[in-house]
């Protein structure tokens, strides 16, 4: 099974926290900062990818949380 992804996307003049593959938002809040904090808490608990979208809808930031299946070699 693939890693779970959480997206912070614009929704009108507000920001939504949405799980990958879902049409419904987990939460809709007034600021991107607030949405990012909510999404970060979720992804840190369950692991996966966090995608932060800009106002234009394009991904501007992406981070992975949890155990890395391919850690860097030293």
Protein Blocks (a to p, Z undefined) as FASTA:
>chain_A
ZZdddddddehjbccdddehiabdfbdcfbfklmmmmmmmmmmmnopadddddfkopafb
dcdedjdfbdcdZZ
